[in-house]
């Protein structure tokens, strides 16, 4: 080698130091081996990446390092065997993932003289990729749930469901809509009785006729008869001179929805019964009757059978209304609907208020486990409140109303009873099983749950099998 080639170097011996400096300045790990796989040189990045010292490996053969578990395979040996450049993934004894490219160097006769291997630690990159995939899987799951929303129209009364229970109710409502049978909707306040009534009207042949909702609890007893059945000229003091058509008449050829039917006074119940029997109305103060073609849907959140037994509701009217009863379960009994409803109302209120808010996965998981005693109405109100009051576009747990947080904490305190009279070990095992079960439910598999809980899948499987064995012995 001509010393003059290296201008600026005082002595040829400095070339080695200069060369070492270049190798050690590389961010990537470098391994230089001879044609048999014996290690001649590694740089500092390779030492750090593989968590070893140069003195431990220089002079040794790659086969020895593989046997001793320094890494699972040698890419250098693969390059020697195939006589070409090889790129493979290598796992080190410390659990790192290293992307290695080994390049053989040939002499003029075409024989391998050296192999230079380039290491790059992709452990963190792989971790980030795994997190990205988990996030993508989660978003795909939420997107899949969102795509399964059963939205049958574009108006505010769209019927949204995902659970098996609500699917059966939807199918029943569609079947009943094709006939004129009276329907009685039963369920807690806020479960969606009004929406279901509107759905029945939309799916019926009366869809072109009016849909009139009557809030029976909102009309004073003194006015309810005239509001429902109308009145003639001069029927009472303060009446309109021309009289007034009642809601039954206004709903002609359409549907009349009597919400909170249990609040109707007994004297009005008898007149409602006569209408259901003859489909005729007699205005207050009038003598003639008028035939009306209207379909009746009634709803109540009260125990109507108990009201019948205590004489607060007419039994004959109950039987007339109870031709097709449909019981809508509370949201706490159909949690599969919560996720669909969350996304539906988030989209609805984003459009209404021209926002682009999103929920964090933690908020979604927490709300999917919440009881929502106010049912769909409470859920809808909560989401509207969060959309209009939070400043950030990405809504997190800290953005939940304090009242919701307090109720969740209270629920957690009430659950303390399940750990009473247990040893610390027994309580820990019970809590572990609750966490495992909830995570598997939320993420769909033991494999995904193991990543979230940061344990091996085998650990989860073992704990579940142990619990099953204990249950069989009890």
Secondary structure, 3 states (H helix, E strand, C coil): CCHHHCCCCCCCCHHHHHHHHHHHCCCCEEEEEECCCEEEEECHHHHHHHCCCHHHHCCCEHHHHHHCCCECCCHHHHHHHHCCCEEEEEEECCCCEEEEEEEEEECCCCCEEEEEEEEEECHHHHHHHHHHHHHHHHHHHHHHHHHCCCCCCCCCCCCCCCCHHHHHHHHHHHHHHCCCCCEEEECCCCCCHHHHHHHHHHCCCCCCCCEEEEEHHHCCHHHHHHHHHEECCCCCCCCCCCCEECHHHHCCCCEEEEECHHHCCHHHHHHHHHHHHHCEECCECCCCCEECCCEEEEEECCCHHHHHHCCCCCHHHHHHHCCEEEECCCHHHCCHHHHHHHHHHHHHHHHHHCCCCEECHHHHHHHHHCCCCCHHHHHHHHHHHHHHHCCCCEECHHHCCHHHHHHHHHHHHHHHHHHCCCCHHHHHHHHHHHHHHHHHHHHCCHHHHHHHHCCCHHHHHHHHHHHHHHHHHC
